[in-house]
Amino acid sequence: MLQHPQELNQYLKHIVFHKKLLELSDSKTEHLPGLLRFVPGMPVILMQNIATELGLINGINGIFRQLVYHEDSIECKLQDLQPKLIPIPLIEQTFQVDVADLIPKDKKPKSNQNTILSIKRSALPLVPAYCITTHKSQGQILSKVVVDLKLPNETDDIAAVYVPLSRVKRFVDLAIPRPFDYKVLLVKPSKSQVTEMERLDQLFLNTRSRFPEWFQ
């Protein structure tokens, strides 16, 4: 029990600082979130390459079924697992945090002392996937898609529109929840995108001329 006011103050500061560390965006923690409530049946997305030969790669979607706290508590062997039920091990990552970014401006020390902390975290490489970004959806074929096409005015990336609209095979599997500016469908590729497409087209022609037997 803390009786001294100074000790109590230090204890509270420690709790607040620890809470801020847990609430850091996973983009700053090597994609290992500090706080994540797993619910059986929730859609999740894998954030690390676990086994590329099995298709367990960064960006793959799945359904969370069970959380096992200790390896000794696993009642069945791996070969006895149900089809499509795959264990995901804990991943350990080290990331750096600038303590000054977690302290209110009026509380920051005036000294130029180094405030970088190196933190090691072990966690499941999973995040909720009730919705995913356009970037993460690239290469996937989805059964149902809801796309919000009300984009920021400064958006000029053709992929922001084309990629989510092309994730389904049938038009009936696509839902657009609110009105949008038709101009977003007329976004033209940037110069760099045109250059890359021309490069890929030329690469295709060169490959076809060198190996015509593969294109018959």
N, C-alpha and C positions, 0 to 999 in steps of 0.2 A: 504494500500500500504506500502511495506517495503522499507524504504529509507536507513537505516543504513546497511553498508556492513556486519556487524556481524549478524544482524537479518536475512538478506538475506541468509547468509551462513547456519545458523541454520535451516531456512525454507527449503532450498534445501536438507540438510542432512535428514530432517524429511521425505521429499518426497521419497528420495532414499531408506531409511529404510523401509518405508511403502510399497514401490514397492517390495522389497525383501521379505517381509512378505507375500505378495499376491502371489509371485512366488514360495513359498515353495512347495516341493513335497507333494501330498496329503497323502503319507505314514507317514509324520511327523505331519499331522494336523487332525488326527482321520478321515481321508478319506473325509474331506470337503475341496475341492480345493478353493483357493482364487480367481482365475480367470478361468472362464468357459463360453464360448460363446455358448448359446443354439440356435439351428437352428431347426425349425419345420421339423419333418421327420427324424431327426438324430437318429441313434441307441444309446441307453444308457444302462448302467448297474447300478443296485441298489446296494449301498454300505452299507446299514443298514437293519436290520430286522424291517419292518414296521408293517406287519400283517401276521404272519406265517400261520394263518388259511386260508388266501386268497392266499397263495403262494408268498406273497411279502416279499421275504427273500434276504439276502445278496448274490449277485451273479446272480440274475435273470435279464434277458435281456428284453428290451422293446423299444418302439419308443416314442420319445419326441414329443408332439403335441402342447402344448400351455403353456405359462408362465403367471401366474396370480399374479400380484404384491400385490393386496389387497383382503382380503377375501370378503369385501363388494362388490367387482366388479364381483363376480361370479353371472352370470345371471340365472343359473339354479340350482335346488336342486340336491342333491346327487342321489336321486332315478331317476332323469330325465337324468342322464348321458348316453351317448351311450354305448353299450356293449363293454367290454374290455377297456374302458376309465376310468382310476383310478387316483384320485388326490393324489399327493405325497406332504406331508407337509414339512415345513422347519424343519431341525434338528439342535439342539444346542449342541455343543461340546466344551470342554475346553482342550487345549493342551499347552505344555510348549516348549519354544524356548530359546536356549542359544544365547544371543545377540552376543557373541564373534564369533559365527559361521557365522554371517552376516556381520561382519566388516573385511575389508582387513587386512592382517597380519601386514602391516606396520602402521596401524591405531589403532591396539588393545592396550588398556591401559595395563601398566605394573603391576598394582595393582592386587591383588587376590580377588577383590570385586566380590560378587555374581552377575552374569549377566543373571540369569534365569528369563524369563518373563512368566507369565501365561496369556494366551489369550483365550477369549471366542468368538466363531464364530457361526453364524447362516447361514445355506446354505441348498440347496437341496442336498440330499445324492445321487447324480447321477454323473457319469463320462461318457465320450464318449466311445462307444463300437464298433467302426469301426473294431477294432481287440481286442482280449482279451488274457490273459495269459493262459497257460496250466492249471495252478492251478484253475483259475476261470471257466474253461470249464468243470471241473470234474462233472459228474452226468447229464450233459446236452445232449440232442439229437438235433442236428442241421441239417437243410435242406441242407446247402452247407458249405464246409470248405476248406480254403486255408491254407496249413501247410508248413512252411519253415523248412526243415529237415537239413539244413546246420548249425549244432550245434557247439558250442565251443568245442575245443578238450578235455577240462577237464570234459565235461558232462558225467556222468556215471549213471544217474538216468533213469531207464527204463520208468518211468512215463512221462518223457519229450518226448518220442516217442509214446508210446502206447496210452496215453490219447488223444492227438489230432487226431490220426489216427482212433480212435474208436468212434468219436462223430457222425459219419454218419452211416446210415443203408446200403447204397449202395456205391459201389466203384466209380460209375460214378459221385457221388456228392462230390468227394474228388479231390482237385487240389494241386499238388506240383510244385511250380513255377520255381525251378531251380535245377540243378544237386546236388546230395549229396553223401556222402560217405556211401556205403552200410553197413558198419560196425555199423552204428547207429541203424540198425534194429536187430543187434545181441547182443545188450546190455543185460547183464545178471542181474538179481535182486541181490541186495546187501545181505549180511548175515542177516542184520536186517529185510529186506523185506521177505526173505525166512523164517525166524523165525516167523514173523507175519502171513504169509500165512499158515504155519504149525499149528500155534495156532488157527487160524480161522477154519481150516479143522477139527481139533480135537474138537473144540466147536460145529461144525455142527454135527459130529458123536455122541457126547454126547447128544445133543438136540434131535436128531432123535431117539436115543435109549430110551430117557425118555418120548417122546411124539410121539410114532409111528403112532397114529391115525391121526396126522396132515400131515403125509408123504405118505399116501395111494393114 
